[in-house]
Amino acid sequence: MAGLYIHIPFCASRCIYCGFYSTTLTDLQDKYVEAVCREIEIKSINQEIQTIYLGGGTPSQLSKENLQKIFNTIHKVYPNTFVANSSSDCEITLECNPDDVTLEFAQFAASLGVNRVSMGAQTFNDERLKFLHRRHTSEEVILAVQRLRSAGIHNISIDLMFGFPNQTLFEWEEDLWMALSLNPEHISAYSLMYEEGTALYRMLETNKVKEIDDELSLAMYNKLIDLLSSAGYEHYEISNFARLNPSFNAKVSPYRSRHNSSYWHEVPYIGIGAAAHSYNKVSRLWNISDVNKYIELMLSTELTSIPKEVYEEETLDINTRYDDLITTALRTREGIDLAKMRKEYGEDLYKFLIEASKKYIAQGYLKSEDDHLAFTREGIYISDAIMSDLMHV
């Protein structure tokens, strides 16, 4: 079982905070999709794909024809993975900008087999949306959710941000209540980051904006956890919440992002497109972050393998894999499966982890229950420092 990630780097405009690879060269879309389809065919593997994720960038910026080409290629290469308009178990996620979601687009996405949509709402304050250089309005988020549901897509994830310059705790709570009023199946929430190289970072350097203080940021994160938990959402990863099914007395939500969970639980995944990453438990690969070069190399000849110039590769030794485990599995509610870790990583690394975690367990930042090591709520607040201390390399 594996996941398939397809990176669509095109954006109509660039948000001031975004550090992901993207481009506004939308005239390259046709050639790029042709290159993507070729990479899907070359990288085909003889196993079932359990999740498909089109991320970006802005996948909803692609034309219907190009989206259809991608899905036709996936279906040709993995014919048993999904069938449009069926009850396939494959989770198929499409990232969308709210303003791209017309009723016609929603119906078309459903016809392709898309059964999960992830939308970057970020905030329901229109002034802050303008500040971020987002193209949509708060009203368009509401309309997009309604249109997706009417088209039969009933697994909707909303991304939110908190910690804007001058934002108050009350304003953040208003955003949360607006998101909850839409009854989404999934909510992801992230603190606004000032990443080097972004327009937002340059604004910070030139004193045009000021970061909120740590105390307020912590209060906002606490409000996030308390409000979503009381509203019936499972806090299953540091920044992710999935709605619990009220019809069942289950503690695990059926709406967890299965694709993203594969990153946190060592499930192999195939990355397609410029800047996409792949992982197979033995090595990690990442494609070049250059749309023009990617297209040129992938369409240069009749290929039977991916040109070496398209990607870089890192072979993973046991210590590197262990460090990856610390920074991924420990982010989740379940944490690290100690019995599995001991079996797969050996006695020495197991003993190292047990010894290194003792002081944090004693301080109440980590808990060891049912042979799993996980953060307590207090531990989440200093998770970066703890994970760094538990790493081996």
C-alpha positions as CSV (number, residue, x, y, z in Angstrom):
1,M,0.0,0.0,0.0
2,A,1.3,3.5,-0.9
3,G,0.2,7.1,-1.3
4,L,0.4,9.1,-4.5
5,Y,1.1,12.9,-4.2
6,I,0.9,15.1,-7.3
7,H,2.3,18.6,-7.0
8,I,0.5,21.3,-9.0
9,P,2.7,24.4,-8.4
10,F,0.6,27.0,-10.3
11,C,-0.9,30.0,-8.5
12,A,-2.8,32.9,-9.9
13,S,-1.0,35.1,-7.4
14,R,1.5,34.5,-4.6
15,C,0.5,34.7,-0.9
16,I,2.9,36.7,1.2
17,Y,3.6,33.9,3.8
18,C,4.0,31.0,1.4
19,G,7.4,29.2,1.5
20,F,6.3,26.3,-0.7
21,Y,7.6,26.1,-4.3
22,S,5.0,27.7,-6.6
23,T,4.9,29.7,-9.8
24,T,2.6,32.2,-11.5
25,L,3.7,31.0,-15.0
26,T,0.3,29.5,-15.7
27,D,0.9,29.3,-19.5
28,L,3.1,26.2,-18.7
29,Q,0.2,24.2,-17.4
30,D,-0.4,22.0,-20.5
31,K,3.2,21.0,-20.9
32,Y,3.5,20.5,-17.1
33,V,0.6,18.1,-17.0
34,E,2.0,16.2,-19.9
35,A,5.3,15.8,-18.0
36,V,3.4,14.8,-14.8
37,C,1.5,12.1,-16.7
38,R,4.7,10.7,-18.1
39,E,6.2,10.6,-14.6
40,I,3.2,8.8,-13.2
41,E,3.5,6.1,-15.9
42,I,7.3,5.7,-15.4
43,K,7.0,5.5,-11.6
44,S,4.2,3.0,-11.6
45,I,4.5,0.4,-8.9
46,N,3.0,-3.1,-8.6
47,Q,0.9,-2.4,-5.5
48,E,-2.4,-0.7,-4.6
49,I,-2.5,3.1,-4.1
50,Q,-4.6,3.8,-1.0
51,T,-4.5,7.6,-1.1
52,I,-4.2,10.2,-3.9
53,Y,-3.5,13.9,-3.1
54,L,-3.3,16.8,-5.5
55,G,-1.6,19.6,-3.7
56,G,0.1,22.8,-4.5
57,G,0.2,25.5,-5.4
58,T,-3.4,25.6,-6.5
59,P,-4.6,22.4,-8.2
60,S,-8.0,24.0,-8.7
61,Q,-6.4,26.4,-11.1
62,L,-5.9,23.6,-13.7
63,S,-8.3,23.4,-16.6
64,K,-10.9,20.6,-16.6
65,E,-9.0,19.1,-19.5
66,N,-5.8,18.9,-17.6
67,L,-7.4,17.5,-14.5
68,Q,-9.1,14.9,-16.6
69,K,-5.7,14.0,-18.2
70,I,-4.1,13.4,-14.8
71,F,-7.0,11.3,-13.5
72,N,-7.1,9.3,-16.8
73,T,-3.4,8.5,-16.4
74,I,-3.8,7.5,-12.8
75,H,-6.7,5.2,-13.7
76,K,-4.7,3.7,-16.6
77,V,-1.7,3.0,-14.4
78,Y,-3.6,1.9,-11.3
79,P,-6.9,0.6,-12.7
80,N,-8.0,-1.0,-9.5
81,T,-7.4,2.0,-7.3
82,F,-10.5,4.0,-7.8
83,V,-13.6,4.3,-10.0
84,A,-15.3,7.7,-10.3
85,N,-18.8,7.8,-8.7
86,S,-18.1,4.6,-6.7
87,S,-17.7,3.9,-3.0
88,S,-14.0,3.2,-3.5
89,D,-11.9,3.0,-0.3
90,C,-9.2,5.2,-1.9
91,E,-9.0,8.7,-0.3
92,I,-8.7,11.2,-3.1
93,T,-8.0,14.7,-2.0
94,L,-7.9,17.9,-4.1
95,E,-6.6,21.2,-2.7
96,C,-8.8,24.1,-3.8
97,N,-9.0,27.8,-3.5
98,P,-12.5,28.8,-2.3
99,D,-13.0,31.2,-5.2
100,D,-12.3,28.4,-7.7
101,V,-15.2,26.3,-6.4
102,T,-18.2,27.0,-8.6
103,L,-21.0,24.4,-8.6
104,E,-19.8,23.3,-12.0
105,F,-16.3,22.7,-10.7
106,A,-17.5,20.9,-7.6
107,Q,-19.6,18.5,-9.8
108,F,-16.7,18.0,-12.1
109,A,-14.3,17.2,-9.3
110,A,-16.8,14.6,-7.9
111,S,-17.1,13.0,-11.4
112,L,-13.3,12.5,-11.3
113,G,-13.6,10.5,-8.1
114,V,-12.5,13.2,-5.7
115,N,-14.0,12.4,-2.4
116,R,-12.1,14.9,-0.1
117,V,-11.4,18.6,-0.6
118,S,-8.9,20.7,1.4
119,M,-9.5,24.4,1.2
120,G,-7.2,27.2,2.5
121,A,-9.7,29.5,4.2
122,Q,-7.0,30.9,6.5
123,T,-9.3,33.4,8.1
124,F,-12.8,34.8,7.9
125,N,-11.6,38.3,8.3
126,D,-11.6,39.9,4.8
127,E,-9.1,42.6,5.7
128,R,-6.6,39.9,6.8
129,L,-7.3,37.9,3.6
130,K,-6.3,41.0,1.7
131,F,-3.2,41.4,3.9
132,L,-2.2,37.8,3.0
133,H,-2.9,38.5,-0.7
134,R,-5.5,35.7,-0.8
135,R,-7.8,35.9,-3.7
136,H,-11.0,34.8,-2.0
137,T,-13.4,36.4,0.5
138,S,-14.9,34.9,3.6
139,E,-18.3,34.6,1.8
140,E,-16.7,32.5,-0.9
141,V,-15.5,29.9,1.7
142,I,-19.1,29.5,2.8
143,L,-20.4,29.2,-0.8
144,A,-17.6,26.7,-1.7
145,V,-18.6,24.4,1.2
146,Q,-22.2,24.5,0.2
147,R,-21.4,23.8,-3.5
148,L,-19.1,20.9,-2.6
149,R,-21.8,19.3,-0.4
150,S,-24.4,19.7,-3.1
151,A,-22.1,17.9,-5.5
152,G,-21.8,15.0,-3.1
153,I,-18.4,15.7,-1.6
154,H,-18.9,15.2,2.1
155,N,-15.3,15.2,3.4
156,I,-14.2,18.8,3.6
157,S,-11.1,20.1,5.3
158,I,-10.5,23.8,6.1
159,D,-7.1,25.3,6.8
160,L,-6.9,28.2,9.3
161,M,-4.1,30.5,10.5
162,F,-3.7,32.3,13.8
163,G,-1.2,34.8,15.1
164,F,-1.6,37.6,12.6
165,P,-0.1,40.9,13.5
166,N,-2.4,42.8,15.9
167,Q,-4.8,39.8,16.1
168,T,-6.6,39.4,19.4
169,L,-7.7,36.2,21.1
170,F,-11.3,37.2,20.6
171,E,-10.8,37.6,16.8
172,W,-9.2,34.2,16.6
173,E,-12.2,32.7,18.5
174,E,-14.5,34.3,16.0
175,D,-12.6,32.6,13.1
176,L,-13.0,29.3,14.9
177,W,-16.7,29.7,15.4
178,M,-17.1,30.6,11.8
179,A,-15.3,27.5,10.7
180,L,-17.3,25.3,13.1
181,S,-20.6,26.8,11.7
182,L,-19.7,25.1,8.4
183,N,-19.4,21.8,10.1
184,P,-16.3,20.6,8.3
185,E,-15.1,17.1,8.7
186,H,-11.5,18.3,9.3
187,I,-9.7,21.4,10.4
188,S,-6.0,22.2,10.2
189,A,-4.7,25.2,12.1
190,Y,-1.2,26.7,11.9
191,S,0.5,29.7,13.5
192,L,1.5,32.3,11.0
193,M,5.1,31.6,10.1
194,Y,7.7,34.2,9.0
195,E,9.7,32.1,6.6
196,E,12.9,33.5,5.2
197,G,12.6,34.5,1.6
198,T,8.9,35.3,1.8
199,A,7.3,38.7,1.4
200,L,6.0,38.5,4.9
201,Y,9.5,37.9,6.3
202,R,10.8,41.0,4.5
203,M,7.9,43.0,6.1
204,L,9.1,41.8,9.5
205,E,12.7,42.7,8.7
206,T,11.7,46.2,7.7
207,N,9.4,46.6,10.8
208,K,6.2,46.9,8.7
209,V,4.7,44.1,10.8
210,K,5.4,42.7,14.3
211,E,5.0,39.2,15.5
212,I,2.5,38.5,18.4
213,D,4.1,37.6,21.7
214,D,4.6,34.0,22.8
215,E,2.0,34.3,25.6
216,L,-0.8,35.3,23.2
217,S,0.3,32.6,20.6
218,L,0.0,30.0,23.4
219,A,-3.4,31.3,24.4
220,M,-4.6,31.1,20.8
221,Y,-3.4,27.5,20.5
222,N,-5.1,26.6,23.8
223,K,-8.3,28.2,22.6
224,L,-8.0,26.1,19.4
225,I,-7.7,22.8,21.3
226,D,-10.4,23.6,23.9
227,L,-13.0,24.9,21.4
228,L,-12.5,22.1,18.8
229,S,-12.4,19.4,21.4
230,S,-15.6,20.6,23.0
231,A,-17.2,20.7,19.5
232,G,-16.5,17.0,19.0
233,Y,-13.2,17.0,17.1
234,E,-10.4,14.6,17.7
235,H,-7.0,16.3,18.1
236,Y,-5.1,13.6,16.3
237,E,-1.9,15.5,15.3
238,I,-0.3,18.7,16.6
239,S,-2.1,20.9,14.0
240,N,-4.9,18.7,12.8
241,F,-8.4,18.0,14.1
242,A,-11.0,15.5,12.7
243,R,-14.7,15.4,13.5
244,L,-15.8,12.4,15.5
245,N,-18.8,10.5,14.4
246,P,-21.6,11.3,17.0
247,S,-23.5,8.1,16.0
248,F,-20.7,5.9,17.3
249,N,-18.9,6.0,20.6
250,A,-15.5,5.9,18.8
251,K,-12.4,7.8,19.9
252,V,-10.9,7.7,16.5
253,S,-12.4,9.9,13.8
254,P,-13.1,8.4,10.3
255,Y,-12.1,11.8,8.9
256,R,-8.5,11.9,9.7
257,S,-6.4,12.7,6.7
258,R,-5.3,9.3,5.6
259,H,-2.8,10.7,3.1
260,N,-1.1,13.0,5.6
261,S,-1.1,10.3,8.2
262,S,1.0,8.2,5.9
263,Y,3.8,10.8,6.3
264,W,3.6,10.5,10.0
265,H,3.5,6.7,10.1
266,E,6.2,5.6,7.7
267,V,3.8,4.6,4.9
268,P,5.6,4.8,1.5
269,Y,4.5,7.5,-0.9
270,I,5.3,8.5,-4.5
271,G,5.8,12.1,-5.3
272,I,5.0,13.4,-8.8
273,G,5.9,16.8,-10.2
274,A,8.4,19.6,-9.6
275,A,9.5,19.8,-6.0
276,A,7.6,16.6,-5.1
277,H,9.1,14.2,-2.5
278,S,9.0,10.4,-2.4
279,Y,9.7,7.9,0.3
280,N,10.1,4.1,0.2
281,K,11.6,3.3,3.7
282,V,15.0,2.9,2.1
283,S,15.5,6.3,0.5
284,R,14.0,9.7,0.2
285,L,13.8,11.4,-3.2
286,W,12.9,15.0,-4.2
287,N,12.3,16.5,-7.6
288,I,13.9,19.7,-8.8
289,S,12.1,22.9,-7.8
290,D,12.1,24.3,-11.3
291,V,9.0,23.9,-13.5
292,N,10.8,24.8,-16.8
293,K,13.6,22.4,-16.1
294,Y,11.3,19.6,-15.0
295,I,9.2,19.9,-18.2
296,E,12.3,20.0,-20.4
297,L,13.8,16.9,-18.9
298,M,10.6,14.9,-18.6
299,L,9.5,15.6,-22.2
300,S,13.0,15.5,-23.8
301,T,12.9,11.9,-25.1
302,E,10.9,8.7,-25.0
303,L,11.8,7.9,-21.4
304,T,11.8,4.5,-19.7
305,S,13.2,5.9,-16.4
306,I,13.3,9.2,-14.7
307,P,16.4,11.3,-15.8
308,K,18.9,11.6,-13.0
309,E,18.8,15.4,-13.4
310,V,15.2,15.5,-12.3
311,Y,15.7,14.4,-8.7
312,E,18.1,14.1,-5.8
313,E,18.2,11.0,-3.6
314,E,19.2,10.3,0.0
315,T,19.8,6.7,1.2
316,L,18.4,6.4,4.7
317,D,20.5,4.6,7.3
318,I,18.9,3.4,10.5
319,N,19.9,6.5,12.5
320,T,18.3,8.8,10.0
321,R,15.1,6.7,9.9
322,Y,15.0,6.9,13.7
323,D,15.3,10.7,13.6
324,D,12.5,10.8,11.0
325,L,10.4,8.7,13.3
326,I,10.9,11.1,16.2
327,T,9.8,14.2,14.1
328,T,6.8,12.5,12.5
329,A,5.2,9.8,14.6
330,L,5.6,11.8,17.8
331,R,3.5,14.5,16.3
332,T,0.5,12.3,16.4
333,R,-2.0,11.4,19.2
334,E,-0.8,7.8,19.3
335,G,2.9,8.7,19.2
336,I,5.5,6.1,18.8
337,D,4.7,2.4,18.9
338,L,7.5,1.3,21.1
339,A,7.1,-2.4,20.4
340,K,7.2,-1.9,16.7
341,M,10.1,0.6,17.1
342,R,12.1,-1.9,19.1
343,K,11.6,-4.6,16.5
344,E,12.4,-2.4,13.4
345,Y,15.1,-0.2,14.8
346,G,17.0,-2.5,17.2
347,E,17.8,-2.7,20.9
348,D,20.3,0.1,21.0
349,L,18.1,2.8,19.5
350,Y,15.2,1.6,21.6
351,K,17.2,1.9,24.8
352,F,18.4,5.3,23.7
353,L,14.8,6.5,23.3
354,I,13.7,5.1,26.6
355,E,16.5,6.7,28.4
356,A,16.3,10.1,26.7
357,S,12.5,10.3,27.3
358,K,12.6,9.5,31.1
359,K,13.1,13.1,32.2
360,Y,10.3,14.4,30.0
361,I,8.0,11.7,31.4
362,A,8.9,12.7,34.9
363,Q,8.3,16.4,34.0
364,G,4.8,15.6,32.6
365,Y,5.7,16.4,29.0
366,L,5.7,12.8,27.6
367,K,3.6,9.9,28.6
368,S,4.2,6.2,28.1
369,E,0.9,4.2,27.9
370,D,0.0,0.9,26.2
371,D,3.6,0.6,24.9
372,H,3.3,4.0,23.1
373,L,5.3,7.1,23.7
374,A,3.4,10.4,23.1
375,F,3.2,14.0,24.1
376,T,1.0,15.2,26.8
377,R,-0.8,18.5,26.1
378,E,1.9,20.4,28.0
379,G,4.6,18.6,26.0
380,I,3.1,19.8,22.7
381,Y,4.0,23.4,23.7
382,I,7.7,22.6,23.7
383,S,7.5,19.8,21.2
384,D,10.3,21.1,18.9
385,A,12.8,21.2,21.8
386,I,11.8,17.7,23.0
387,M,12.1,16.1,19.6
388,S,15.5,17.7,19.1
389,D,16.6,16.2,22.4
390,L,15.3,12.7,21.5
391,M,17.1,12.6,18.1
392,H,20.1,10.5,17.7
393,V,22.2,12.0,14.9
